[in-house]
Amino acid sequence: MEIGFGNGRYLTQLAAEQPEANLLGVEISLPALRRVAGWQARGGLPHVRLLHGTAELILQLLCAPGDLAGLYIHFPDPWPKESHHHRRLVSDHFLHLAATRLQPGALLHIATDHLAYAEAITGCLERTPYFANQRETTFILAERARLGTKYELKGLAEGRPGHYYYWRRNDTAAPDIFPIFPEEPVPHLILQTPNNLEEIAVQFTPWQWSQGETHIRFLDVYRSVRDNFLLVEAFVVEGPLEQRIGLSVRVRPSSELILNLHEIGFPRPTPGVHLAVARLGDWLLSLHPQARLVTQNLADS
């Protein structure tokens, strides 16, 4: 897997050098994805698959333990402002996650031309119990045998030498504390309340709720002009997974209200989304002393 393949220069070199391997390219830039997908469509990369998303999301949720034989990270965004350092990819947390997805002996190659980021990466690698150095020093400052990436060549032209890390997954077991979310049913909740939709909409104010790594923000409510329902906009964060979802509050023919997940954005019915339905249901029930829950299919919430 190459994380952040950019213009695809290094990924295509890997494809040529390893025709027997299954290669994954991970990128968040849509123009970069379209460019490399065009090469792929013309038959140049038959054993490469491209994935759109963040590295932590894809490693945790789409890769099973021990799936990967190698991981390449070339010139990731250094996020130079101190207030942005938490956004940097390479960290103690990330190396632990990567260790659970890499096979023993798997390659870990990292490169950066940002001095402060290099110092941080050096500290992380020298601390980790899960990787072993393949060179005599933690990093080397020149690598003539490799094909330079777009940002690598730009940095060299501007006088910034690269720091190259050649490490390998060792045999130390890494506790897998990174769950792959189970597939849950599409959540719904039915309740009876004297409140009508207009009264509910008037009483809504933005609020948020957190538990562990799950953070939910209820942002706004919208009234349909054609149908008899409200749409509550929510933002759900579960570790590396972020989803902006719509929760529908609709009047049933029996005059009961049904709260369920709207299909806008094709959200995944994860445990965090079940929690969002549960918390919004709690709020709806709190609006009137005679409100009561009829039924629900929510996961533990």
C-alpha positions in Angstrom: 0.0 0.0 0.0 1.2 3.5 -0.9 -0.4 6.2 1.2 -0.7 9.6 -0.7 0.4 8.5 -4.2 0.0 12.1 -5.6 0.7 12.0 -9.3 1.2 8.3 -9.3 4.9 8.4 -10.2 6.1 6.1 -7.5 3.1 3.9 -7.6 3.6 3.2 -11.3 7.2 2.3 -10.5 6.1 -0.2 -7.9 3.7 -1.7 -10.3 6.4 -2.2 -12.9 8.9 -3.6 -10.4 6.3 -5.9 -8.7 4.0 -7.3 -11.4 3.2 -10.3 -9.1 2.0 -8.1 -6.2 -1.4 -6.7 -5.4 -0.9 -2.9 -4.9 -3.2 -0.5 -3.2 -3.0 3.3 -3.7 -4.6 5.5 -1.1 -5.3 9.2 -1.8 -7.7 11.9 -0.7 -7.1 14.1 -3.7 -9.8 13.5 -6.4 -7.7 15.0 -9.3 -4.9 12.6 -8.4 -7.3 9.7 -8.2 -8.8 10.6 -11.6 -5.4 10.9 -13.2 -4.1 7.5 -12.0 -7.4 5.9 -12.7 -7.1 7.0 -16.3 -3.8 5.2 -16.6 -5.4 2.2 -15.0 -8.3 2.2 -17.4 -5.8 2.2 -20.3 -4.4 -1.0 -19.1 -1.2 0.3 -17.5 -1.9 -0.8 -13.9 -3.8 -4.1 -14.0 -2.7 -5.2 -10.5 -3.3 -1.8 -8.8 -6.5 -0.8 -6.9 -7.2 2.8 -5.9 -8.9 3.8 -2.7 -10.3 7.2 -1.8 -10.1 8.1 1.9 -7.8 8.8 4.8 -5.0 6.5 5.7 -6.2 5.7 9.2 -9.7 5.1 8.0 -8.6 2.6 5.3 -6.1 0.8 7.5 -8.5 0.3 10.4 -11.7 -0.4 8.6 -10.8 -2.0 5.3 -7.6 -3.9 6.2 -7.7 -7.0 8.4 -4.8 -7.8 10.7 -1.8 -9.0 8.8 -3.2 -8.0 5.4 -0.3 -5.9 4.2 3.2 -6.9 3.0 4.5 -3.4 2.7 3.6 0.2 3.5 5.0 3.3 1.7 4.5 6.8 2.9 6.3 9.5 0.8 6.4 13.1 1.8 3.1 13.3 3.7 1.7 16.7 4.6 4.0 18.1 7.4 1.3 20.3 8.9 4.0 22.8 9.9 1.9 24.9 12.3 2.3 23.7 15.9 -1.5 23.8 16.4 -1.9 21.4 13.4 0.7 18.8 14.5 -2.1 16.5 15.7 -3.1 16.1 12.0 0.2 14.6 11.0 -0.1 11.0 9.8 3.0 9.4 11.4 2.6 9.2 15.2 2.9 6.6 17.9 -0.8 5.8 17.4 -0.5 5.4 13.7 2.6 3.1 14.0 0.6 0.9 16.4 -2.3 0.7 13.9 0.1 0.0 11.0 1.8 -2.8 13.0 -1.6 -4.6 13.5 -2.2 -4.5 9.7 1.3 -5.5 8.5 2.6 -9.0 8.3 5.9 -9.9 10.2 8.7 -8.8 8.0 6.6 -6.3 6.0 8.3 -3.2 4.8 7.7 0.3 6.2 9.3 3.0 4.1 8.8 6.7 5.0 10.3 9.8 3.4 10.0 13.5 4.3 11.9 16.7 3.5 10.5 18.6 6.4 13.1 18.8 9.2 10.7 19.2 12.1 8.5 16.4 10.9 11.6 14.2 10.3 12.5 14.8 14.0 9.0 13.7 15.1 9.1 10.6 12.8 12.5 9.7 14.1 11.3 9.8 17.7 8.2 7.7 16.9 10.3 5.0 15.1 12.9 4.9 17.8 10.2 4.4 20.5 8.1 1.8 18.7 8.5 -1.8 19.8 6.9 -3.1 16.6 9.4 -2.1 13.9 13.1 -2.7 13.3 15.6 -0.5 11.4 17.0 -1.9 8.1 19.9 0.6 8.0 22.7 1.5 10.4 21.1 4.8 11.2 17.4 5.7 11.9 17.3 7.5 8.5 19.5 8.3 5.6 19.8 11.6 3.7 20.3 10.3 0.2 18.8 7.5 -1.8 20.0 7.4 -5.4 18.3 4.1 -6.4 14.7 5.4 -6.1 12.5 7.3 -8.5 11.7 10.7 -7.0 8.1 11.7 -6.3 6.6 15.0 -7.3 7.1 16.6 -3.9 10.5 15.0 -3.4 11.8 16.6 -6.6 10.3 19.9 -5.7 11.9 19.8 -2.3 15.3 18.9 -3.8 15.1 21.8 -6.3 14.4 24.1 -3.3 17.3 22.8 -1.3 15.5 20.5 1.1 17.1 17.1 1.3 14.9 14.1 2.0 15.0 11.9 5.1 14.5 8.3 4.2 13.4 5.7 6.7 13.7 2.0 5.8 12.2 -0.1 8.6 10.5 -3.5 8.8 7.8 -5.0 10.9 9.3 -7.2 13.6 7.8 -10.2 15.4 6.6 -8.3 18.5 2.8 -8.8 18.8 0.8 -5.6 18.6 -2.5 -5.6 20.5 -5.3 -5.0 18.1 -7.2 -2.2 19.7 -8.6 -0.9 16.4 -12.0 -2.5 15.7 -13.5 -3.1 12.3 -17.0 -1.8 12.8 -19.7 -4.5 12.7 -22.5 -4.3 10.1 -25.6 -3.1 12.0 -29.2 -3.0 10.7 -30.5 0.4 9.6 -31.6 2.0 12.9 -35.1 3.2 13.7 -37.1 4.2 16.7 -40.9 4.7 17.0 -42.5 6.8 19.7 -45.7 8.4 20.7 -45.8 12.1 21.7 -48.4 14.9 21.9 -45.8 17.2 20.2 -46.2 17.8 16.5 -43.4 18.4 14.1 -43.6 22.2 14.3 -43.3 22.1 18.1 -40.3 19.8 17.8 -38.6 22.0 15.3 -39.1 25.2 17.4 -37.5 23.5 20.5 -34.4 22.3 18.6 -31.1 23.9 19.4 -27.7 22.5 18.3 -26.0 20.3 20.9 -23.4 17.6 21.1 -22.7 14.3 22.9 -19.5 12.2 23.4 -18.6 8.8 24.7 -15.1 7.5 24.3 -14.0 7.9 20.7 -17.5 8.6 19.5 -18.5 12.2 19.2 -21.9 13.4 17.8 -23.0 16.9 17.0 -26.6 17.7 16.2 -26.3 20.7 13.9 -29.7 21.8 12.6 -33.2 20.8 11.7 -35.0 21.3 8.4 -38.7 21.1 7.6 -39.8 19.4 4.3 -42.0 21.6 2.1 -43.5 18.6 0.3 -43.8 15.9 2.9 -44.7 15.6 6.6 -41.2 15.1 8.1 -38.2 16.8 9.7 -34.6 16.2 8.8 -32.0 16.6 11.6 -28.5 17.1 10.4 -25.8 15.4 12.5 -22.1 14.8 12.4 -20.8 11.5 13.8 -17.1 10.8 14.5 -16.0 7.3 15.4 -12.3 7.2 15.6 -11.1 7.6 12.0 -14.6 7.5 10.5 -16.5 10.7 10.0 -20.0 10.8 8.6 -22.4 13.7 8.1 -25.9 12.2 8.2 -29.5 13.1 8.1 -32.0 11.7 10.7 -35.6 11.7 9.6 -38.5 12.4 12.0 -41.7 11.4 10.2 -45.4 11.1 11.1 -46.8 7.6 10.6 -50.5 7.1 9.6 -51.0 5.9 13.2 -49.9 9.4 14.4 -46.8 7.9 15.9 -43.4 9.4 15.0 -40.7 7.2 13.4 -37.1 8.3 13.7 -34.7 6.7 11.3 -31.6 7.2 9.1 -32.1 9.1 5.9 -30.4 7.8 2.8 -28.7 11.2 2.0 -25.0 10.6 1.5 -25.5 6.8 1.7 -24.4 6.6 5.4 -23.1 3.4 7.0 -25.3 2.2 9.9 -22.4 2.0 12.3 -22.6 1.8 16.1 -22.0 5.6 16.3 -25.0 6.2 14.0 -27.1 3.9 16.2 -26.0 6.1 19.1 -27.0 9.2 17.2 -30.5 7.8 16.7 -30.7 6.8 20.4 -29.6 10.2 21.7 -32.0 12.1 19.4 -34.8 9.8 20.5 -34.0 10.6 24.1 -34.3 14.2 23.3 -37.6 13.8 21.6 -38.9 11.8 24.6 -37.8 14.6 26.9 -39.9 17.2 25.2 -43.2 16.0 26.8 -44.0 14.1 30.0 -46.5 11.9 28.1 -44.1 10.9 25.3 -43.2 7.2 25.3 -41.1 4.8 23.4 -43.1 2.2 21.3 -40.3 0.1 19.7 -36.7 0.4 18.5 -34.0 -1.9 16.9 -30.9 0.0 18.2 -27.7 -1.7 19.0 -26.4 -1.3 22.6 -26.9 2.4 23.2 
